[in-house]
Amino acid sequence: MKSKFVYKLLVLAKYLYILICISIPIVFIYESYQGDDVDFMIYIRAFIIFSILGVLAQYSMSNFFGKEK
């Protein structure tokens, strides 16, 4: 029961990470076309942070499957 819940949480985190990493460049492009003052470093930092979180999520998912076998 607990392992299924943890698995679903990890899968949800993975898809949320993918969605956020796709949306960051889209939001940047949209704001730059609107003529707003875009601070590019905010998007670079956000992408780096979410990339690190994605690597950690993949690492924890691989550890989870390694312990199940």
C-alpha positions as CSV (number, residue, x, y, z in Angstrom):
1,M,0.0,0.0,0.0
2,K,2.7,2.5,1.0
3,S,4.9,1.6,-2.0
4,K,2.1,2.2,-4.5
5,F,1.5,5.6,-2.9
6,V,5.2,6.5,-3.1
7,Y,5.3,5.3,-6.7
8,K,2.4,7.5,-7.7
9,L,3.9,10.4,-5.9
10,L,7.2,9.9,-7.8
11,V,5.4,9.6,-11.1
12,L,3.4,12.8,-10.4
13,A,6.6,14.6,-9.5
14,K,8.2,13.5,-12.7
15,Y,5.4,14.7,-14.9
16,L,5.2,18.0,-12.9
17,Y,8.9,18.5,-13.5
18,I,8.5,18.0,-17.2
19,L,5.6,20.4,-17.4
20,I,7.4,23.1,-15.5
21,C,10.6,22.7,-17.7
22,I,8.5,23.0,-20.8
23,S,6.5,26.0,-19.5
24,I,9.6,28.1,-18.5
25,P,10.8,28.8,-22.0
26,I,7.2,29.3,-23.2
27,V,6.6,32.0,-20.6
28,F,9.9,33.7,-21.4
29,I,9.1,33.8,-25.1
30,Y,5.5,35.1,-24.4
31,E,6.7,37.8,-22.1
32,S,9.5,38.9,-24.5
33,Y,6.9,39.3,-27.3
34,Q,4.6,41.3,-25.0
35,G,7.3,43.9,-24.6
36,D,7.6,43.5,-20.9
37,D,10.9,44.0,-19.2
38,V,12.1,40.4,-19.0
39,D,14.8,39.5,-16.5
40,F,16.5,36.5,-18.3
41,M,18.4,35.4,-15.2
42,I,15.2,34.6,-13.3
43,Y,14.4,32.0,-16.0
44,I,17.9,30.6,-16.1
45,R,17.9,30.2,-12.3
46,A,14.4,28.6,-12.4
47,F,15.5,26.2,-15.1
48,I,18.6,25.2,-13.2
49,I,16.7,24.7,-9.9
50,F,14.0,22.5,-11.6
51,S,16.7,20.6,-13.5
52,I,18.4,19.7,-10.2
53,L,15.0,18.7,-8.7
54,G,14.3,16.6,-11.8
55,V,17.7,14.8,-11.4
56,L,16.9,14.2,-7.7
57,A,13.4,12.8,-8.6
58,Q,15.0,10.4,-11.1
59,Y,17.6,9.3,-8.6
60,S,15.0,8.7,-5.9
61,M,12.8,6.8,-8.4
62,S,15.7,4.6,-9.5
63,N,16.5,3.9,-5.8
64,F,12.8,3.1,-5.2
65,F,12.8,0.5,-8.0
66,G,16.1,-0.9,-6.9
67,K,14.8,-1.6,-3.4
68,E,11.6,-3.2,-4.8
69,K,13.5,-5.9,-6.6
